[in-house]
């Protein structure tokens, strides 16, 4: 994901001075707790991420909810993409879609948020039996594209654009670096899962989890915890 839950992007602000001032205030709020002994939003997000890595998805969601509640005026809410993923794996697809759409409202160029929303919509519409791609799927702003070849192909596959196929994504991942290989396998797994091709999904996810990136220098990447 392009935006961190505790590094809010400010691309939508109107001036550099406003960006600097508001980001500074947001970071201070993330670290500070007005009540002694009460955890900060940052620490709650970190605990939520660790719970997810430990396969305790319900606890991860509880921590993300607590982080959201601890941040004044809902300022953290559009950056809690991790909560959207927890919603997905708890089969709470409508809430997952709402989270990802809120994320895209402040970061409209994030392909992965759009893809995860498509996954939620597909599961809401009935995996394997509903329309694919979902009619209500989001898109990048007109004239914009992800310059990363791997994510551009993921986007086209999930949106059903340009005749993109599983083979296209697998090939791009194979031709790229270890990170590209992981993300191609992971998103192929997710793609097959939402289309109810569960055997293929399992094969792709196992390959992603055992890939060079997931077991090596990418082991700290939160997305490797999803594979």
C-alpha positions as CSV (number, residue, x, y, z in Angstrom):
1,X,0.0,0.0,0.0
2,X,1.2,3.5,-0.8
3,X,0.0,5.2,2.4
4,X,1.1,4.2,5.9
5,X,-1.4,4.3,8.7
6,X,1.0,6.4,10.7
7,X,2.5,8.5,7.8
8,X,-0.6,10.1,6.4
9,X,0.0,11.5,2.9
10,X,-1.2,15.0,2.2
11,X,-1.2,15.2,-1.6
12,X,-4.7,16.7,-1.5
13,X,-3.6,19.8,0.5
14,X,-3.5,23.2,-1.1
15,X,-0.2,24.6,0.0
16,X,3.2,23.3,1.2
17,X,2.9,25.3,4.5
18,X,-0.5,23.8,5.3
19,X,0.8,20.3,4.4
20,X,3.8,20.6,6.7
21,X,1.8,22.1,9.6
22,X,-1.0,19.5,9.4
23,X,1.2,16.5,8.9
24,X,3.3,17.7,11.9
25,X,0.1,17.9,14.0
26,X,-1.0,14.5,12.9
27,X,2.3,12.9,13.8
28,X,2.2,14.5,17.2
29,X,-1.3,13.2,17.8
30,X,-0.3,9.7,16.8
31,X,2.6,9.6,19.3
32,X,0.9,11.5,22.1
33,X,-1.7,10.2,24.6
34,X,-3.5,12.8,26.7
35,X,-4.1,10.2,29.5
36,X,-1.2,8.6,31.3
37,X,-1.1,4.9,30.7
38,X,-3.4,5.1,27.6
39,X,-1.8,3.8,24.4
40,X,-1.1,6.1,21.5
41,X,-2.7,5.5,18.0
42,X,0.7,4.5,16.7
43,X,1.2,1.8,19.3
44,X,-2.3,0.5,18.8
45,X,-1.8,0.2,15.0
46,X,1.5,-1.6,15.6
47,X,-0.2,-4.1,17.9
48,X,-2.9,-4.6,15.4
49,X,-0.4,-5.4,12.7
50,X,1.5,-7.8,15.0
51,X,-1.8,-9.5,15.9
52,X,-2.5,-10.0,12.2
53,X,1.0,-11.4,11.6
54,X,0.2,-13.8,14.5
55,X,-3.0,-15.0,12.7
56,X,-5.2,-13.3,15.4
57,X,-7.3,-11.3,12.9
58,X,-10.2,-10.5,15.4
59,X,-7.6,-8.9,17.8
60,X,-6.0,-7.0,14.9
61,X,-9.3,-5.4,14.1
62,X,-9.9,-4.5,17.8
63,X,-6.6,-2.7,17.9
64,X,-7.2,-0.9,14.6
65,X,-10.7,0.2,15.9
66,X,-9.1,1.4,19.1
67,X,-6.5,3.4,17.1
68,X,-9.2,5.0,15.1
69,X,-11.1,6.0,18.2
70,X,-7.9,7.4,19.8
71,X,-7.2,9.8,17.0
72,X,-9.3,13.0,17.2
73,X,-11.8,13.9,14.5
74,X,-11.3,10.6,12.6
75,X,-8.0,11.9,11.2
76,X,-6.5,8.4,11.1
77,X,-9.5,6.7,9.5
78,X,-8.7,7.2,5.8
79,X,-5.2,5.7,6.3
80,X,-6.2,2.5,8.1
81,X,-5.9,0.2,5.1
82,X,-4.7,-2.5,7.4
83,X,-8.2,-2.5,9.0
84,X,-9.7,-3.1,5.5
85,X,-7.6,-6.2,5.1
86,X,-8.7,-7.5,8.5
87,X,-12.3,-6.9,7.5
88,X,-11.8,-8.9,4.3
89,X,-10.3,-11.9,6.2
90,X,-13.1,-11.8,8.7
91,X,-15.7,-11.9,5.8
92,X,-16.9,-8.4,6.7
93,X,-16.8,-7.4,3.1
94,X,-19.1,-4.4,3.1
95,X,-17.1,-2.8,5.9
96,X,-13.9,-3.6,4.1
97,X,-15.2,-1.9,0.9
98,X,-16.1,1.1,2.9
99,X,-12.6,1.3,4.4
100,X,-10.8,1.0,1.1
101,X,-13.1,3.6,-0.6
102,X,-12.4,6.0,2.2
103,X,-8.7,5.4,1.7
104,X,-9.0,6.1,-2.0
105,X,-10.8,9.3,-1.3
106,X,-7.6,10.7,0.1
107,X,-5.2,8.7,-2.1
108,X,-6.9,8.2,-5.5
109,X,-3.7,6.8,-7.1
110,X,-3.3,3.8,-4.9
111,X,-3.9,0.8,-7.1
112,X,-3.9,-1.7,-4.2
113,X,-6.8,0.0,-2.4
114,X,-8.8,-0.2,-5.6
115,X,-8.0,-3.9,-6.1
116,X,-8.9,-4.8,-2.5
117,X,-12.2,-3.0,-2.8
118,X,-12.9,-5.0,-6.0
119,X,-12.1,-8.2,-3.9
120,X,-14.6,-7.1,-1.2
121,X,-17.3,-6.2,-3.8
122,X,-16.8,-9.6,-5.5
123,X,-17.2,-11.5,-2.3
124,X,-20.3,-9.3,-1.3
125,X,-21.9,-10.1,-4.7
126,X,-21.4,-13.9,-4.1
127,X,-18.0,-15.5,-4.9
128,X,-18.2,-17.5,-8.0
129,X,-21.8,-16.7,-8.7
130,X,-21.8,-12.9,-9.0
131,X,-20.8,-10.5,-11.7
132,X,-17.1,-10.2,-12.3
133,X,-15.6,-7.7,-12.4
134,X,-18.1,-5.9,-10.1
135,X,-20.1,-3.2,-11.7
136,X,-19.4,-0.7,-8.8
137,X,-15.6,-1.1,-9.1
138,X,-13.4,2.0,-8.7
139,X,-10.9,3.3,-11.2
140,X,-7.8,5.5,-11.3
141,X,-8.5,9.1,-12.2
142,X,-8.8,9.6,-16.0
143,X,-5.4,9.8,-17.7
144,X,-3.6,8.4,-14.6
145,X,-1.8,5.0,-14.5
146,X,0.5,3.2,-12.2
147,X,4.0,3.3,-13.6
148,X,5.0,0.0,-11.9
149,X,4.5,-2.7,-14.5
150,X,3.5,-5.3,-11.9
151,X,0.8,-3.1,-10.3
152,X,-0.5,-1.9,-13.6
153,X,-1.1,-5.5,-14.6
154,X,-2.7,-6.3,-11.3
155,X,-5.0,-3.4,-11.8
156,X,-6.0,-4.4,-15.3
157,X,-6.6,-8.0,-14.3
158,X,-8.9,-7.2,-11.4
159,X,-10.8,-4.5,-13.3
160,X,-11.1,-6.6,-16.4
161,X,-9.3,-4.0,-18.5
162,X,-7.3,-4.5,-21.7
163,X,-7.9,-8.2,-21.9
164,X,-5.4,-8.9,-19.0
165,X,-5.1,-12.5,-18.0
166,X,-3.6,-14.6,-15.2
167,X,-0.8,-15.5,-17.6
168,X,0.1,-11.8,-18.2
169,X,0.5,-11.2,-14.4
170,X,2.5,-14.4,-13.9
171,X,4.8,-13.4,-16.8
172,X,5.3,-9.9,-15.5
173,X,6.2,-11.2,-12.0
174,X,8.6,-13.8,-13.4
175,X,10.4,-11.1,-15.5
176,X,10.7,-8.7,-12.6
177,X,12.5,-8.7,-9.3
178,X,11.8,-10.8,-6.2
179,X,9.2,-8.3,-5.0
180,X,7.4,-8.4,-8.3
181,X,7.3,-12.2,-8.2
182,X,5.8,-12.2,-4.7
183,X,3.1,-9.6,-5.6
184,X,2.2,-11.4,-8.9
185,X,1.7,-14.7,-7.0
186,X,-0.1,-13.0,-4.1
187,X,-2.6,-11.1,-6.3
188,X,-3.1,-14.1,-8.5
189,X,-4.1,-16.0,-5.4
190,X,-6.5,-13.3,-4.3
191,X,-7.9,-13.1,-7.8
192,X,-8.6,-16.8,-7.9
193,X,-10.1,-16.7,-4.4
194,X,-12.7,-14.1,-5.3
195,X,-13.6,-16.1,-8.4
196,X,-14.1,-19.2,-6.2
197,X,-11.1,-21.1,-7.9
198,X,-9.9,-22.2,-4.5
199,X,-7.5,-24.9,-5.5
200,X,-5.6,-22.5,-7.8
201,X,-5.8,-19.7,-5.1
202,X,-4.2,-22.0,-2.5
203,X,-1.4,-22.9,-5.0
204,X,-0.6,-19.3,-5.7
205,X,-0.7,-18.2,-2.1
206,X,1.6,-21.1,-1.0
207,X,4.0,-20.1,-3.8
208,X,3.9,-16.4,-2.6
209,X,4.5,-17.4,1.0
210,X,7.5,-19.5,0.1
211,X,8.9,-17.0,-2.4
212,X,12.4,-15.5,-2.1
213,X,10.9,-12.1,-1.2
214,X,8.5,-13.4,1.5
215,X,11.2,-15.5,3.2
216,X,14.0,-13.0,2.7
217,X,14.4,-9.3,2.5
218,X,10.7,-8.8,2.2
219,X,9.7,-10.7,5.3
220,X,8.9,-7.4,7.1
221,X,6.5,-6.4,4.4
222,X,3.0,-6.5,5.9
223,X,1.5,-8.0,2.8
224,X,3.6,-11.2,3.2
225,X,1.5,-11.9,6.3
226,X,-1.6,-12.2,4.1
227,X,-0.2,-15.0,1.9
